[in-house]
Amino acid sequence: MSSSKKKTNDILKQGTILAAASIFVRMIGVMYRIPLNNLLGEDGNGIYGAAYKVYSIALIVSSYGLPLAVSRMVAAKNVQGQYKNSHRIFINALIFATVIGAVVGGLIYFGADFFASFIGLSRAAMPLRVLAPTIFCVAVLGVLRGFFQGHNTMVPTAISQVLEQIVNAVISCVAAYAFISVCTNPDNKAVFGATGSTVGTFSGALVALLFMVGVYCLNRPVFKRKMDHDRHPVERNKVIYSMLFMTVVPVILSQTVYQISGLVDTSIFGNVMKTNGMSENIVERLMGAFTGQYNVLISVPLGIATAMGTSINPSIVASYTKGNMVEVKHKVKTVIKFNMLLAFPCAVGLAVLATPVNILLFPRLITYRAVASNMLLFGSTSLIFYALSTVTSGVLQALDHMSLPVIHSAISLIVHVILVYLLLRFTNLGVYALIVGDVTFPLLVCILNWRSVGKALNYKQEVRTTFGLPAIAAVIMGVCCLITYKILHLILGIFGSYVQNALCTILSICVAAVVYFVALLALKTVTEEELLEMPMGRTLFSIARKMHLI
């Protein structure tokens, strides 16, 4: 095997490790949110979701770009054998993260009342104060993760992510229950529960940080030996900080603009609805349905699609650096198609089984169940657009067009804010206006990204097998899934209502998966080569051969 192929395979292997960890972390995140959401109730979910929106933006501003910036800079110096400068970058990045993490964390802690009032949910201040120190931990954690990624190992990052989420899941549920139990005022139980759940977020970040510090201490003698043999001149701190800013700022701007739409939605909805006469308690409950049910369910397949797309980005960078544009186009085509193969059935499945899934996962959230189910029914298409906009933004960044995703997201955000405000102010859509905005925002980003990718690569995505046939296969799957659910619902009537729904839903999903796989192959949506390239491709290929579908 040639050295270039070996390096590319190693990059893909490391990327796959990180993608697998991301998928596992997402699944843990959904699993623990099920008991947590049922424990918090509609009010608590609304308070928790609102606080988390503010926290997410603060996190992006303080630390989101650090792992990428540090990993790129450290990797570049390591390739040149400049181990002293590599470690100097790490130390300066730690100082940078410590300062910005402390400043942003302090801003959130002391400004919690202001931010809670800004989003129209005053009771979100208490959980915000608990989340504030988490910002500092995550900022420093990001530098440590980026440092090891720059040494071409994703394993410490992957393990720390899994540890973080496991601790988060356990302590969030336990602390929420404990806080609710000690609260004697029934009116404050929702606030105490939401605050308890944020203790888990802080605990997970702290454990992950301590793990990464331990890994660094174990490996420090290796780094020191390399530095002792390095005779390259040491760069000035000013140069290092300049490089950090040039890499971090575009990533932060892109993600801030991209993620701020959720915070804007919460703020506009809370303030406009209260102006229209809706009580804060009702606002909390509706936001709980939006953030605690709709957003949680949408995030699962989106997280999987995003993680799989992210794993191939280093490979695109490698091919683009070598000037192999044929290979770049093939990889872009592959990652977009694979994301669509995942997104279409997930969107259709969530729409068809919106009510059964809500009953299965959130049996105690009854008051606004119909609203949450309608959100899934009408908003599930956003999953397709978010998956496509996320992966095309990643492609543009891999092609070194860092500013384009920022510009496209900013344009979409302006349109989004105007549209959501007008719908809330002058129509009776209520919380459904947020769903309209949640679909149109990524749709506009998709259109703008699509044009830019085409221009950058002189590239045109194949439409028939990437979008058309997967959509048809997903519709066939959806019809079969719905029919299966209805038939099973009649047959399994001897069980209790919850058990009956659970069995019908799970069995229907299993049938849907088989139908979609068969429909894809029957419609010739994927070739034998594409099937083999997929995760578990050889197993899928073997099954297809036995079923005489290829």
Phi, psi and omega in degrees: 000134180290159183296323181293319179293322179297318179295317180297316179298322179294319178299315179296320179298313179295320178296322179293323177301314181293321179295317179298318178296320180297318179296315180298318179297318178299317181295319176298318180302320180287318183298320182281335178291337180296302177294326181295314180297320178293327179289317183287328184077178184299316182296309182298323178295321179295317180294313180299314181297320179294315179298321183291331177296315179295315180300319181298318179294317178299323180294318179296315181297322187272331192213353191299318184277353186295313180302317180295314182297312182295317182297318180295314184291318179294317180299318181298318179289323179296321179299324180274000181076015182268073186288330176294315179293324177301313180288329178294322175301315180301313182296315180295323178294324176297317178297315179301313182294321180298316182291309185290326177295319179292319181294309182293319177299317177296322178298317180292319182295308184281340179256018184302317180297319180296312182295321178296320178292324181298320181273001174084010179231089188298333183283000178279355184295319184297309176295331178298321180294326177289326181286338186305311180293340178297327181299318178297313181301315184291326178299311179292321178300321180298323178293316179297318178295316180296324180297315180287327175296325177293337174270017174063035172227121180264354186299311179301319178298314182299314181295318181296324178295317179294315177302314181303314184287324179296312179298317178303313183298312184293309186289327178301313181291315181295314182293321178299315179297317181296316181296319179294321182295322183277348180281123182267341180267114182304329182290339183257359183299323180296318179294316180295320178297315179297322179293318177300321180294330179286340174298324178296321179298314179295317182297318179298315179296320181294316179296316179298320179296315179296323178297314182293324175297318178297318178297318179297316180298322179293326183266355184301320177302325178294314179297321182294319178298320179294319180292326180296331180266002182270126180249012180287150177293147182274133181282155179284152180300325181300318179295317181296314180295325177298316178295321178300312181297319182296331179270319186287315188302311179300321180293316180297315180299316181301309183286327178297312180296321183293318185272340186291344179302324179294318177294320179298317178302312181299316182293311181297313182299312182299315184285318181291317181295323178290326175296325179280001175103003180280138180288155181296328180296319178292321177300315179302316183291319178293320177293329176296320177294322182288311184274324187272341181241299182299306183297320181297315182290323178293327187290339184294297179295328178295321178297320179294314180297318180295317180297318179293324177291321180297324185297336183264350183301317177301327179292322177296318178301316181298315181293321181292321178297323179284349180081015181272083186289332177297316179293321179299312181298320179297318181291322177297315179300317183295313185290323178293315181297316181297320177298320180289326176297331176275318189291317184300308181295326178295318180296313180294318180298316179294325179292315183291320184254030184303308181290312178303320180293320178296321178294319181295313187271329184232065185295336182271348181267090190258321191306314183245032180297318181297321179295313180298321179292320177294325175301314179295319182300313184270338185257358184296335178296339178300332180302318180297315183288323176295317179299316182289319180292324179295314183288325178289328174295319177297322178296316179297320177293322178295331179272010177070026172258067189294329187278336185298314177300327178295312181297315182296318179294322180295317177300314180296322180295318179300312178299318182299312182298313181298314183297311182295319179298313181297320180293320179289322186281324190240007175230173178259022182293330181062229184294340179292342175297328178294327179291319177301315179294325181290338177272317186286329181299304180291334178298315180292321176299319178304311183299314182291317178298320182302314179297318183291320177297319178299317180289319184295326185248001189050054194232142176227119182291138175293127189267319189301306184272348179271322184241310187297302183293319174300325178295317179296315179299321180293322178295315176302315177301315182298317179297312180297322180296315180295316179298317179300316180298315182297316180295314180296326180297325178285319184291320187266028181294348181287339180275166175296162187300318182290314179297319178301312180296319181298313180297315181298317182293311182295315180295322179296320178296320178298315178297318181299319180298317180294315181299317181296317179299314179295318181296320178301314182287322179295326179275001180060042181286322180240144177274170178299320180296317180294322179297319180291333180284342184285160172303135185059031186300319182294322177295315179297320179297318180297318178296316180297321178297317180293330179272002179058037179264348176224000000 
